[in-house]
Amino acid sequence: TILKFDDSVSPAFRLWITCEPHPKFPIGLLQLSIKITNEAPSGIRAGLKASYAWLNQDVLDTVSQPQWKTMLYALCFMHTVVQERR
C-alpha cells in the first residue's frame, strides 16, 4: 500500500513522544509541547500495587503453570525496587 500525502491534518491527531534529555532534541518542539510526567509511587507496597494494577484475576488464571505467579511477583518486586532506588 502506498501512503498518500495530505496537506490537511485532522484536529483529532495527537503525537506522543517519549525521550531522554539530549542536546540535539529541538528546544522549540519542547517549548510548544504539553509535558506529562509519570512519577513512580514511593514505597515498596505502593510500587507493587501499581505493578499489579493492570492485572485482574482472569489474566492471572490464564496461565496454568504454578511458577508463573511466582515469576510475576519476582518481576514486579524487582521493578519496584529499581524504581525506588532512582
N, C-alpha and C positions, 0 to 999 in steps of 0.2 A: 504494500500500500504506500502510495506517495502522499506525503503531507502537503497540504495546500496552505500557503502563507496568506493570512488575512490581516488587513490593516487595523481592523477593529478588535478591541479587547472587551470581553464580557465583563460587566460590572461585578459579577459574582466570582471572578477569578481571584484566587489567593495563592501566594507563593510563600512556602515555609522554607527558611534557610537556617541551617544549624552549622555552626563553625567554631573553631578555636580562634583566639586572637592571633592575627597575622599582620605583619607590616604591609603586605600587598593587598589586603582587603580594602576595597574602596570606601573611604570615610563618608563620602556623600550618600552612598547606599545605606550605610549605618545610620546616618543622621535622619534620613527620610523614613526609616523603618519604625515599626512598633516593636519594642523589645519585651519579651516574655521570658521569665526565668522560672525554673522548677527546682526549688531547693529540696534537698533530701531531708526527711524528718530527723529530728535529733533524738537519739536514744535507740538502743537495740530493739526494744519492744515495738516502738513506732516504726522502725525500719522494716522489721519482719511483717508487721501488719500491712504496710504499704506494698511489700513484695507479694504478699498473698492476696491483695485486694482485687487483682484481676482474675482470680480463680474462683470457681464455685464448686460445689460438691460433684456436679456432673463431670466437670473436667478432671477432678481427682479420681473419679471412678472409671474413666475411660481406659486407663492402663491397668491391666490385671497383675502385673509383676509387683510383688511386695517391696522390692528395692527402690521402685520409682519414687515413692513418697519420701523415703529417707534421703535419696539423692536430691530431690526437690528442696527439702528442708536445708540440706547442706549448701546447696547453691544459693538459696535465699539468705541464709545466715552469712555466708562469705561475702555476698554482695552488700549486705547491711554493714558488715564490719569495714569493708573497703570504703563505703560511703561515709561512715562515721569517722574514719581516720583522715579524711580530706581536710 
